[in-house]
Amino acid sequence: MNISFDALPLISDNMSGIGYCQAGLVGEMIKSHPEDRYTFDYFSRKDHEVKRNRLAAYMQKNCDINESHFSGFLYRSIMNIIPVPYSLFFGKKSELTHFFNYIIPPFVHGKKVVTIHDMVIRAYPETVRFRTKQLLLTGMKKSMKRADIIITDSEFSKTEIEKYYPQFSGKIQVVYCGVNTEKFYHIEDTERIEKTKKNLGIESEYFLYLGTIEPRKNLERLIEAYNILSKRDSSVPKLVMAGGKGWLNSGIYNKVKEYGLEERVIFTKYIPDEDLCPLMNGACAFVFPSIYEGFGMPPLEAMACGVPVVSSGEASLPEVVGDCAVIVDAYSPESIADGMYRVYTDRELSDDLKKRGMQRAADFTWEKSAQKLHDIYKAVLR
C-alpha cells in the first residue's frame, strides 16, 4: 500500500494527546509493515529542519516526507470557505491518506481516513478554544462525509459520534490507543525519581494530575476535593498538577488562591518527555477526574508505571481503567476526596491497584492497535 499521513500533530512544538496517539500508531505500523510505502505530508513556512528532525524518529527506508512551503495556517483558515484542493500541495501519488485531527481537507486524492477522537465540540462546546471551535463546527461534518472510514478511540466515542451524526454510523471503526512502554514503565531507581522531583520543586509525597490544564478536565472540583482532604487530614501529600496550559484555565488557578492552597498545590512547568516517567513513578496516586475523554491515555500510562489510579466514572474512562482503579463521581468533590484518601491510607488497596493496573495496561499495546488500523486500510483499499 502507498499510505500518507497528515504529519501536523507530530511536528507541533508541544505534542498533544492527538500527537501521541498518532505517534504510537504510525511508529508501530511503519516498523511492523515495511512492505508498504509511507509519506508524511505537512505544510512548512519556516523551521523546516526542526520539523524534519521531529519526524526523524519515524523515518525508515520505506518513508518519505512531502513538504509544502505554503502556509498551513492560511490553508486551514480558508479551506472550509474556499475549497482549495489539498492535492494541489501534496499531489496524487498516495492511495490512502489518514488525517488524525478531525478534519479532512477538500479534494484529497485516493481513499480518505479521519480520526474523530471525541465529540467534545458537541457535548461541551463551551470548553473548546474559539478558533478550534470554528474549524470543527464548519469542517467536521464535511470531513466525515468525505471520509471512507472514520476511526475513533473508544466504544464510548463511537456511540457519541452516532448520537450527533447518525448518518455516518456505518463508517465508524474503533481503534484503541496503546501505552508506550519504552516511555512509561515501573522504575526502581529512586535516585532518578528524586532528581526529577528536585528539578520540579517537589519535596515530599504527592498526588499527581497530568494532562492539559483546562475546564473539561474537572480541575476546579479536584482542587475543591483536595481542600476537603486537607481539612480532614493536614498531613496528606501535596497535589502536583502537571501539563500544558489549555483554554479558559483562570478559574482553576483562582480556586487555589480562594482556598489558600498556594503552598500545597504545585503547578509545574512543561514536563519534558524524559521526566514524565519518573514524575509518574514518584506519585503516591494518580488522579484523573475528567468529565469528558475520548479515550484518556494518562490513567493507562500511570497504570503502566505501577501507580494506583483514582479516576472519574465518566465518558470512556471506565472502558480504559476497568476495575483496576478507584472510581469516583466526577461531579462530587467529596467523592473525589474520599477516593484519594482511600488510596493513600489503605496500603493493601494501593498495592492491589498497582499490580492489577500494570496487568491491564499491558493489554493496550500500540502493536495490537496498529495492526487493527493496518487491516482497516487494507479493507478500505479492497
ZILINGI-V275747 format. One record per residue. N is the residue number from 1. RES is the residue in three letters. PHI is phi in radians with two decimals (none if undefined). NEAR is the number of other ideal C-beta (glycine too) atoms within 12 Angstrom. D_LAST is the distance of its C-alpha to the last C-alpha in Angstrom with 2 decimals. Layout:
n=N res=RES phi=PHI near=NEAR d_last=D_LAST
n=N res=RES phi=PHI near=NEAR d_last=D_LAST
This chain:
n=1 res=MET phi=none near=31 d_last=10.70
n=2 res=ASN phi=-1.95 near=25 d_last=13.16
n=3 res=ILE phi=-2.00 near=39 d_last=13.94
n=4 res=SER phi=-2.02 near=39 d_last=16.96
n=5 res=PHE phi=-2.14 near=43 d_last=19.16
n=6 res=ASP phi=-1.23 near=43 d_last=21.94
n=7 res=ALA phi=-1.61 near=41 d_last=24.82
n=8 res=LEU phi=-0.92 near=33 d_last=27.59
n=9 res=PRO phi=-1.09 near=34 d_last=27.95
n=10 res=LEU phi=-1.50 near=35 d_last=28.34
n=11 res=ILE phi=-1.92 near=35 d_last=31.07
n=12 res=SER phi=-1.15 near=26 d_last=33.24
n=13 res=ASP phi=-1.04 near=15 d_last=36.87
n=14 res=ASN phi=-2.07 near=21 d_last=36.79
n=15 res=MET phi=-1.14 near=29 d_last=33.42
n=16 res=SER phi=-1.67 near=26 d_last=32.75
n=17 res=GLY phi=-1.03 near=37 d_last=30.89
n=18 res=ILE phi=-1.10 near=33 d_last=27.74
n=19 res=GLY phi=-1.10 near=33 d_last=28.20
n=20 res=TYR phi=-1.16 near=34 d_last=28.76
n=21 res=CYS phi=-1.08 near=42 d_last=25.63
n=22 res=GLN phi=-1.11 near=42 d_last=23.54
n=23 res=ALA phi=-1.03 near=37 d_last=25.62
n=24 res=GLY phi=-1.11 near=43 d_last=25.02
n=25 res=LEU phi=-1.22 near=44 d_last=21.23
n=26 res=VAL phi=-1.19 near=41 d_last=20.81
n=27 res=GLY phi=-1.03 near=33 d_last=23.63
n=28 res=GLU phi=-1.24 near=31 d_last=22.39
n=29 res=MET phi=-1.12 near=39 d_last=18.77
n=30 res=ILE phi=-1.10 near=34 d_last=20.19
n=31 res=LYS phi=-1.22 near=25 d_last=22.56
n=32 res=SER phi=-1.37 near=25 d_last=20.25
n=33 res=HIS phi=-2.27 near=26 d_last=17.43
n=34 res=PRO phi=-1.23 near=15 d_last=19.40
n=35 res=GLU phi=-1.27 near=17 d_last=16.83
n=36 res=ASP phi=-1.68 near=29 d_last=15.02
n=37 res=ARG phi=-1.94 near=24 d_last=16.80
n=38 res=TYR phi=-2.18 near=39 d_last=18.10
n=39 res=THR phi=-2.28 near=35 d_last=20.19
n=40 res=PHE phi=-1.78 near=42 d_last=22.63
n=41 res=ASP phi=-1.67 near=41 d_last=23.38
n=42 res=TYR phi=-2.86 near=38 d_last=26.77
n=43 res=PHE phi=-1.50 near=32 d_last=29.81
n=44 res=SER phi=-2.66 near=28 d_last=33.08
n=45 res=ARG phi=-1.64 near=16 d_last=36.51
n=46 res=LYS phi=-2.72 near=14 d_last=38.57
n=47 res=ASP phi=0.91 near=17 d_last=38.65
n=48 res=HIS phi=-1.03 near=18 d_last=35.87
n=49 res=GLU phi=-1.18 near=14 d_last=36.95
n=50 res=VAL phi=-1.06 near=15 d_last=37.06
n=51 res=LYS phi=-1.17 near=27 d_last=33.43
n=52 res=ARG phi=-1.10 near=23 d_last=32.38
n=53 res=ASN phi=-1.12 near=15 d_last=34.43
n=54 res=ARG phi=-1.19 near=27 d_last=32.69
n=55 res=LEU phi=-1.52 near=36 d_last=29.30
n=56 res=ALA phi=-1.03 near=18 d_last=30.86
n=57 res=ALA phi=-1.11 near=24 d_last=30.25
n=58 res=TYR phi=-1.74 near=30 d_last=26.46
n=59 res=MET phi=-1.30 near=22 d_last=26.57
n=60 res=GLN phi=-2.20 near=23 d_last=25.66
n=61 res=LYS phi=-1.09 near=12 d_last=25.34
n=62 res=ASN phi=-1.66 near=21 d_last=21.62
n=63 res=CYS phi=-2.12 near=30 d_last=22.48
n=64 res=ASP phi=-2.35 near=27 d_last=23.86
n=65 res=ILE phi=-1.95 near=28 d_last=25.48
n=66 res=ASN phi=-2.28 near=32 d_last=25.19
n=67 res=GLU phi=-1.83 near=27 d_last=28.47
n=68 res=SER phi=-1.80 near=28 d_last=29.67
n=69 res=HIS phi=-1.60 near=17 d_last=33.42
n=70 res=PHE phi=-1.39 near=21 d_last=33.34
n=71 res=SER phi=-1.29 near=18 d_last=34.48
n=72 res=GLY phi=-1.16 near=30 d_last=31.72
n=73 res=PHE phi=-1.07 near=16 d_last=34.22
n=74 res=LEU phi=-1.13 near=17 d_last=34.95
n=75 res=TYR phi=-1.08 near=32 d_last=31.34
n=76 res=ARG phi=-1.16 near=33 d_last=30.56
n=77 res=SER phi=-1.26 near=20 d_last=33.85
n=78 res=ILE phi=-1.85 near=19 d_last=33.20
n=79 res=MET phi=-1.13 near=32 d_last=29.45
n=80 res=ASN phi=-1.48 near=24 d_last=29.73
n=81 res=ILE phi=-1.80 near=16 d_last=32.75
n=82 res=ILE phi=-2.02 near=14 d_last=31.92
n=83 res=PRO phi=-1.32 near=20 d_last=28.15
n=84 res=VAL phi=-1.23 near=23 d_last=28.31
n=85 res=PRO phi=-1.08 near=17 d_last=24.89
n=86 res=TYR phi=-1.07 near=35 d_last=23.54
n=87 res=SER phi=-1.17 near=23 d_last=22.20
n=88 res=LEU phi=-1.08 near=19 d_last=25.89
n=89 res=PHE phi=-1.69 near=30 d_last=26.45
n=90 res=PHE phi=-2.14 near=34 d_last=23.29
n=91 res=GLY phi=1.32 near=22 d_last=21.87
n=92 res=LYS phi=-2.29 near=19 d_last=18.51
n=93 res=LYS phi=-1.51 near=20 d_last=17.34
n=94 res=SER phi=-1.36 near=32 d_last=14.80
n=95 res=GLU phi=-1.44 near=26 d_last=11.08
n=96 res=LEU phi=-2.60 near=36 d_last=11.48
n=97 res=THR phi=-2.18 near=41 d_last=14.94
n=98 res=HIS phi=-1.95 near=43 d_last=16.26
n=99 res=PHE phi=-1.88 near=41 d_last=19.67
n=100 res=PHE phi=-1.61 near=42 d_last=21.59
n=101 res=ASN phi=-2.19 near=35 d_last=24.59
n=102 res=TYR phi=1.35 near=40 d_last=23.89
n=103 res=ILE phi=-2.04 near=40 d_last=23.60
n=104 res=ILE phi=-1.77 near=40 d_last=20.95
n=105 res=PRO phi=-1.20 near=39 d_last=23.03
n=106 res=PRO phi=-1.27 near=26 d_last=22.80
n=107 res=PHE phi=0.96 near=22 d_last=20.70
n=108 res=VAL phi=-1.57 near=37 d_last=18.39
n=109 res=HIS phi=-1.27 near=27 d_last=16.17
n=110 res=GLY phi=1.40 near=29 d_last=12.38
n=111 res=LYS phi=-1.29 near=29 d_last=10.56
n=112 res=LYS phi=-2.24 near=37 d_last=13.35
n=113 res=VAL phi=-2.16 near=43 d_last=14.20
n=114 res=VAL phi=-2.28 near=40 d_last=17.83
n=115 res=THR phi=-1.74 near=45 d_last=20.06
n=116 res=ILE phi=-1.87 near=45 d_last=22.80
n=117 res=HIS phi=-1.30 near=44 d_last=25.25
n=118 res=ASP phi=-2.87 near=41 d_last=27.75
n=119 res=MET phi=-2.03 near=37 d_last=29.50
n=120 res=VAL phi=-1.06 near=37 d_last=32.80
n=121 res=ILE phi=-1.09 near=34 d_last=32.99
n=122 res=ARG phi=-1.71 near=24 d_last=33.40
n=123 res=ALA phi=-1.38 near=24 d_last=35.18
n=124 res=TYR phi=-2.41 near=26 d_last=37.60
n=125 res=PRO phi=-1.07 near=23 d_last=37.51
n=126 res=GLU phi=-1.21 near=17 d_last=41.05
n=127 res=THR phi=-1.67 near=29 d_last=39.91
n=128 res=VAL phi=-1.78 near=29 d_last=37.51
n=129 res=ARG phi=-0.98 near=22 d_last=38.79
n=130 res=PHE phi=-0.96 near=15 d_last=39.49
n=131 res=ARG phi=-1.12 near=14 d_last=37.32
n=132 res=THR phi=-1.13 near=25 d_last=34.30
n=133 res=LYS phi=-1.04 near=22 d_last=35.02
n=134 res=GLN phi=-1.12 near=19 d_last=35.09
n=135 res=LEU phi=-1.10 near=27 d_last=31.80
n=136 res=LEU phi=-1.26 near=31 d_last=30.02
n=137 res=LEU phi=-1.15 near=21 d_last=31.83
n=138 res=THR phi=-1.55 near=22 d_last=31.03
n=139 res=GLY phi=-2.04 near=32 d_last=27.49
n=140 res=MET phi=-1.24 near=37 d_last=25.71
n=141 res=LYS phi=-1.12 near=26 d_last=25.11
n=142 res=LYS phi=-1.06 near=27 d_last=23.80
n=143 res=SER phi=-1.07 near=37 d_last=21.57
n=144 res=MET phi=-1.17 near=35 d_last=20.01
n=145 res=LYS phi=-1.19 near=19 d_last=19.64
n=146 res=ARG phi=-1.25 near=32 d_last=17.80
n=147 res=ALA phi=-1.20 near=37 d_last=15.44
n=148 res=ASP phi=-1.42 near=31 d_last=11.89
n=149 res=ILE phi=-2.46 near=34 d_last=12.88
n=150 res=ILE phi=-1.91 near=41 d_last=16.51
n=151 res=ILE phi=-1.71 near=44 d_last=17.54
n=152 res=THR phi=-2.39 near=41 d_last=21.09
n=153 res=ASP phi=-1.54 near=44 d_last=23.47
n=154 res=SER phi=-2.75 near=38 d_last=24.95
n=155 res=GLU phi=-1.13 near=22 d_last=25.12
n=156 res=PHE phi=-1.03 near=30 d_last=28.13
n=157 res=SER phi=-1.13 near=40 d_last=26.33
n=158 res=LYS phi=-1.06 near=33 d_last=23.63
n=159 res=THR phi=-1.15 near=23 d_last=26.55
n=160 res=GLU phi=-1.17 near=34 d_last=28.17
n=161 res=ILE phi=-1.09 near=41 d_last=25.29
n=162 res=GLU phi=-1.12 near=24 d_last=25.11
n=163 res=LYS phi=-1.14 near=18 d_last=28.89
n=164 res=TYR phi=-1.59 near=26 d_last=29.09
n=165 res=TYR phi=-2.36 near=28 d_last=25.87
n=166 res=PRO phi=-1.06 near=15 d_last=25.05
n=167 res=GLN phi=-1.16 near=15 d_last=22.98
n=168 res=PHE phi=-1.87 near=29 d_last=20.14
n=169 res=SER phi=-1.04 near=18 d_last=20.30
n=170 res=GLY phi=-1.25 near=16 d_last=16.97
n=171 res=LYS phi=-1.66 near=29 d_last=15.17
n=172 res=ILE phi=-1.54 near=34 d_last=17.17
n=173 res=GLN phi=-2.26 near=32 d_last=16.39
n=174 res=VAL phi=-1.68 near=30 d_last=19.31
n=175 res=VAL phi=-2.24 near=41 d_last=19.42
n=176 res=TYR phi=-1.16 near=38 d_last=23.06
n=177 res=CYS phi=-1.33 near=45 d_last=24.99
n=178 res=GLY phi=-2.12 near=39 d_last=26.70
n=179 res=VAL phi=-2.02 near=39 d_last=30.10
n=180 res=ASN phi=-1.41 near=31 d_last=30.88
n=181 res=THR phi=-1.33 near=25 d_last=33.31
n=182 res=GLU phi=-1.41 near=20 d_last=34.49
n=183 res=LYS phi=-1.87 near=30 d_last=35.77
n=184 res=PHE phi=-2.16 near=37 d_last=36.84
n=185 res=TYR phi=-2.78 near=25 d_last=38.77
n=186 res=HIS phi=-1.29 near=25 d_last=42.21
n=187 res=ILE phi=-1.94 near=26 d_last=45.02
n=188 res=GLU phi=-1.63 near=12 d_last=48.33
n=189 res=ASP phi=-1.34 near=15 d_last=49.78
n=190 res=THR phi=-1.15 near=13 d_last=52.12
n=191 res=GLU phi=-1.12 near=14 d_last=53.39
n=192 res=ARG phi=-1.14 near=20 d_last=50.01
n=193 res=ILE phi=-1.11 near=29 d_last=49.75
n=194 res=GLU phi=-1.13 near=19 d_last=53.32
n=195 res=LYS phi=-1.12 near=19 d_last=52.74
n=196 res=THR phi=-1.12 near=32 d_last=49.81
n=197 res=LYS phi=-1.03 near=31 d_last=51.92
n=198 res=LYS phi=-1.09 near=17 d_last=54.80
n=199 res=ASN phi=-1.08 near=20 d_last=52.68
n=200 res=LEU phi=-1.76 near=30 d_last=51.62
n=201 res=GLY phi=1.30 near=18 d_last=55.13
n=202 res=ILE phi=-1.83 near=34 d_last=54.46
n=203 res=GLU phi=-1.85 near=17 d_last=57.50
n=204 res=SER phi=-2.49 near=20 d_last=57.06
n=205 res=GLU phi=-1.11 near=20 d_last=54.75
n=206 res=TYR phi=-2.75 near=37 d_last=52.17
n=207 res=PHE phi=-1.43 near=44 d_last=49.57
n=208 res=LEU phi=-2.21 near=47 d_last=46.44
n=209 res=TYR phi=-2.00 near=46 d_last=44.07
n=210 res=LEU phi=-2.27 near=44 d_last=41.35
n=211 res=GLY phi=2.83 near=40 d_last=39.15
n=212 res=THR phi=-1.19 near=35 d_last=39.55
n=213 res=ILE phi=-1.51 near=33 d_last=42.99
n=214 res=GLU phi=-2.69 near=34 d_last=42.10
n=215 res=PRO phi=-1.02 near=28 d_last=42.96
n=216 res=ARG phi=-1.23 near=37 d_last=39.93
n=217 res=LYS phi=-1.39 near=43 d_last=40.54
n=218 res=ASN phi=1.18 near=41 d_last=43.72
n=219 res=LEU phi=-1.37 near=44 d_last=46.02
n=220 res=GLU phi=-1.13 near=34 d_last=49.09
n=221 res=ARG phi=-1.21 near=33 d_last=49.15
n=222 res=LEU phi=-1.10 near=46 d_last=48.63
n=223 res=ILE phi=-1.19 near=39 d_last=51.73
n=224 res=GLU phi=-1.05 near=32 d_last=53.61
n=225 res=ALA phi=-1.09 near=40 d_last=52.67
n=226 res=TYR phi=-1.17 near=45 d_last=53.90
n=227 res=ASN phi=-1.11 near=29 d_last=57.12
n=228 res=ILE phi=-1.06 near=26 d_last=57.66
n=229 res=LEU phi=-1.11 near=38 d_last=56.99
n=230 res=SER phi=-1.14 near=27 d_last=59.40
n=231 res=LYS phi=-1.24 near=20 d_last=62.12
n=232 res=ARG phi=-1.20 near=20 d_last=61.65
n=233 res=ASP phi=-2.61 near=15 d_last=61.87
n=234 res=SER phi=-1.19 near=13 d_last=62.83
n=235 res=SER phi=-1.64 near=15 d_last=61.87
n=236 res=VAL phi=-1.13 near=30 d_last=58.11
n=237 res=PRO phi=-1.05 near=31 d_last=55.91
n=238 res=LYS phi=-1.23 near=35 d_last=55.04
n=239 res=LEU phi=-1.91 near=47 d_last=51.76
n=240 res=VAL phi=-1.78 near=37 d_last=49.61
n=241 res=MET phi=-2.03 near=44 d_last=47.08
n=242 res=ALA phi=-2.05 near=40 d_last=44.78
n=243 res=GLY phi=2.58 near=30 d_last=42.05
n=244 res=GLY phi=-1.25 near=25 d_last=41.55
n=245 res=LYS phi=-1.30 near=23 d_last=43.30
n=246 res=GLY phi=-1.77 near=27 d_last=41.19
n=247 res=TRP phi=-1.63 near=25 d_last=42.03
n=248 res=LEU phi=0.97 near=25 d_last=45.19
n=249 res=ASN phi=-1.80 near=27 d_last=46.57
n=250 res=SER phi=-1.08 near=17 d_last=50.31
n=251 res=GLY phi=-1.10 near=23 d_last=50.96
n=252 res=ILE phi=-1.17 near=36 d_last=49.76
n=253 res=TYR phi=-1.19 near=22 d_last=52.33
n=254 res=ASN phi=-1.15 near=17 d_last=54.97
n=255 res=LYS phi=-1.08 near=30 d_last=54.63
n=256 res=VAL phi=-1.09 near=30 d_last=55.59
n=257 res=LYS phi=-1.18 near=17 d_last=58.69
n=258 res=GLU phi=-0.99 near=16 d_last=59.54
n=259 res=TYR phi=-1.62 near=26 d_last=59.80
n=260 res=GLY phi=1.13 near=15 d_last=61.48
n=261 res=LEU phi=-1.81 near=30 d_last=58.81
n=262 res=GLU phi=-0.99 near=17 d_last=58.62
n=263 res=GLU phi=-1.50 near=15 d_last=59.87
n=264 res=ARG phi=-1.98 near=29 d_last=57.57
n=265 res=VAL phi=-1.90 near=40 d_last=54.20
n=266 res=ILE phi=-1.91 near=28 d_last=52.82
n=267 res=PHE phi=-1.67 near=31 d_last=50.22
n=268 res=THR phi=-1.51 near=30 d_last=48.92
n=269 res=LYS phi=-1.28 near=20 d_last=47.87
n=270 res=TYR phi=-1.02 near=20 d_last=44.22
n=271 res=ILE phi=-1.63 near=31 d_last=43.27
n=272 res=PRO phi=-1.15 near=18 d_last=41.89
n=273 res=ASP phi=-0.92 near=22 d_last=39.07
n=274 res=GLU phi=-1.20 near=14 d_last=41.50
n=275 res=ASP phi=-1.70 near=27 d_last=43.75
n=276 res=LEU phi=-1.12 near=37 d_last=41.23
n=277 res=CYS phi=-1.15 near=32 d_last=41.25
n=278 res=PRO phi=-1.11 near=35 d_last=45.08
n=279 res=LEU phi=-1.10 near=44 d_last=45.57
n=280 res=MET phi=-1.12 near=47 d_last=43.37
n=281 res=ASN phi=-1.11 near=38 d_last=45.12
n=282 res=GLY phi=-1.37 near=41 d_last=48.51
n=283 res=ALA phi=-1.33 near=46 d_last=48.09
n=284 res=CYS phi=-1.33 near=35 d_last=49.84
n=285 res=ALA phi=-2.85 near=46 d_last=47.04
n=286 res=PHE phi=-1.83 near=51 d_last=44.01
n=287 res=VAL phi=-2.05 near=50 d_last=44.20
n=288 res=PHE phi=-2.41 near=53 d_last=41.26
n=289 res=PRO phi=-1.63 near=48 d_last=42.40
n=290 res=SER phi=-0.95 near=46 d_last=39.61
n=291 res=ILE phi=-1.68 near=33 d_last=39.21
n=292 res=TYR phi=-2.72 near=35 d_last=35.58
n=293 res=GLU phi=-2.46 near=42 d_last=32.78
n=294 res=GLY phi=-1.26 near=41 d_last=29.00
n=295 res=PHE phi=-2.52 near=44 d_last=29.13
n=296 res=GLY phi=1.58 near=46 d_last=32.40
n=297 res=MET phi=-1.26 near=45 d_last=32.04
n=298 res=PRO phi=-0.96 near=43 d_last=35.80
n=299 res=PRO phi=-1.06 near=49 d_last=36.91
n=300 res=LEU phi=-1.19 near=49 d_last=34.36
n=301 res=GLU phi=-1.14 near=44 d_last=35.56
n=302 res=ALA phi=-1.11 near=48 d_last=39.12
n=303 res=MET phi=-1.04 near=42 d_last=38.34
n=304 res=ALA phi=-1.08 near=38 d_last=36.93
n=305 res=CYS phi=-1.48 near=37 d_last=40.31
n=306 res=GLY phi=1.34 near=36 d_last=42.23
n=307 res=VAL phi=-1.92 near=45 d_last=43.63
n=308 res=PRO phi=-1.13 near=42 d_last=44.32
n=309 res=VAL phi=-2.05 near=51 d_last=42.52
n=310 res=VAL phi=-1.94 near=50 d_last=43.91
n=311 res=SER phi=-2.25 near=49 d_last=41.12
n=312 res=SER phi=-1.26 near=40 d_last=41.06
n=313 res=GLY phi=-1.73 near=33 d_last=39.45
n=314 res=GLU phi=-1.69 near=34 d_last=37.58
n=315 res=ALA phi=0.92 near=37 d_last=33.95
n=316 res=SER phi=-1.50 near=38 d_last=31.50
n=317 res=LEU phi=-1.09 near=39 d_last=34.31
n=318 res=PRO phi=-1.05 near=28 d_last=35.12
n=319 res=GLU phi=-1.13 near=32 d_last=31.45
n=320 res=VAL phi=-1.47 near=43 d_last=31.80
n=321 res=VAL phi=-1.53 near=41 d_last=35.36
n=322 res=GLY phi=1.02 near=24 d_last=35.59
n=323 res=ASP phi=-1.78 near=18 d_last=39.16
n=324 res=CYS phi=-1.84 near=35 d_last=39.73
n=325 res=ALA phi=-2.55 near=41 d_last=41.43
n=326 res=VAL phi=-1.45 near=39 d_last=44.38
n=327 res=ILE phi=-1.60 near=30 d_last=42.96
n=328 res=VAL phi=-2.16 near=37 d_last=45.15
n=329 res=ASP phi=-1.43 near=23 d_last=45.44
n=330 res=ALA phi=-1.04 near=34 d_last=44.14
n=331 res=TYR phi=-1.65 near=20 d_last=46.63
n=332 res=SER phi=-2.14 near=23 d_last=49.66
n=333 res=PRO phi=-0.99 near=30 d_last=51.27
n=334 res=GLU phi=-1.11 near=21 d_last=53.43
n=335 res=SER phi=-1.13 near=30 d_last=50.45
n=336 res=ILE phi=-1.10 near=43 d_last=48.95
n=337 res=ALA phi=-1.07 near=34 d_last=52.41
n=338 res=ASP phi=-1.08 near=23 d_last=52.79
n=339 res=GLY phi=-1.10 near=40 d_last=49.46
n=340 res=MET phi=-1.12 near=45 d_last=50.43
n=341 res=TYR phi=-1.16 near=32 d_last=53.89
n=342 res=ARG phi=-1.05 near=29 d_last=52.62
n=343 res=VAL phi=-1.14 near=39 d_last=50.39
n=344 res=TYR phi=-1.26 near=32 d_last=53.22
n=345 res=THR phi=-1.68 near=22 d_last=56.01
n=346 res=ASP phi=-1.73 near=20 d_last=54.39
n=347 res=ARG phi=-1.11 near=15 d_last=53.85
n=348 res=GLU phi=-1.11 near=13 d_last=52.57
n=349 res=LEU phi=-1.07 near=24 d_last=49.89
n=350 res=SER phi=-1.02 near=29 d_last=48.95
n=351 res=ASP phi=-1.13 near=16 d_last=48.63
n=352 res=ASP phi=-1.14 near=22 d_last=46.54
n=353 res=LEU phi=-1.13 near=38 d_last=44.09
n=354 res=LYS phi=-1.03 near=31 d_last=43.83
n=355 res=LYS phi=-1.14 near=20 d_last=42.98
n=356 res=ARG phi=-1.26 near=24 d_last=40.49
n=357 res=GLY phi=-1.11 near=42 d_last=38.90
n=358 res=MET phi=-1.12 near=30 d_last=38.12
n=359 res=GLN phi=-1.14 near=18 d_last=36.57
n=360 res=ARG phi=-1.18 near=28 d_last=34.34
n=361 res=ALA phi=-1.04 near=40 d_last=33.28
n=362 res=ALA phi=-1.13 near=23 d_last=32.24
n=363 res=ASP phi=-1.38 near=23 d_last=29.46
n=364 res=PHE phi=-1.73 near=37 d_last=27.77
n=365 res=THR phi=-1.88 near=25 d_last=26.33
n=366 res=TRP phi=-1.19 near=36 d_last=24.13
n=367 res=GLU phi=-1.06 near=25 d_last=22.63
n=368 res=LYS phi=-1.12 near=23 d_last=21.45
n=369 res=SER phi=-1.19 near=38 d_last=20.22
n=370 res=ALA phi=-1.14 near=33 d_last=18.43
n=371 res=GLN phi=-1.15 near=22 d_last=16.59
n=372 res=LYS phi=-1.11 near=26 d_last=15.46
n=373 res=LEU phi=-1.14 near=43 d_last=14.32
n=374 res=HIS phi=-1.08 near=34 d_last=12.47
n=375 res=ASP phi=-1.09 near=21 d_last=10.61
n=376 res=ILE phi=-1.13 near=33 d_last=9.84
n=377 res=TYR phi=-0.98 near=37 d_last=8.62
n=378 res=LYS phi=-1.06 near=22 d_last=6.15
n=379 res=ALA phi=-1.14 near=17 d_last=5.08
n=380 res=VAL phi=-1.12 near=27 d_last=5.44
n=381 res=LEU phi=-1.28 near=22 d_last=3.80
n=382 res=ARG phi=-1.22 near=12 d_last=0.00
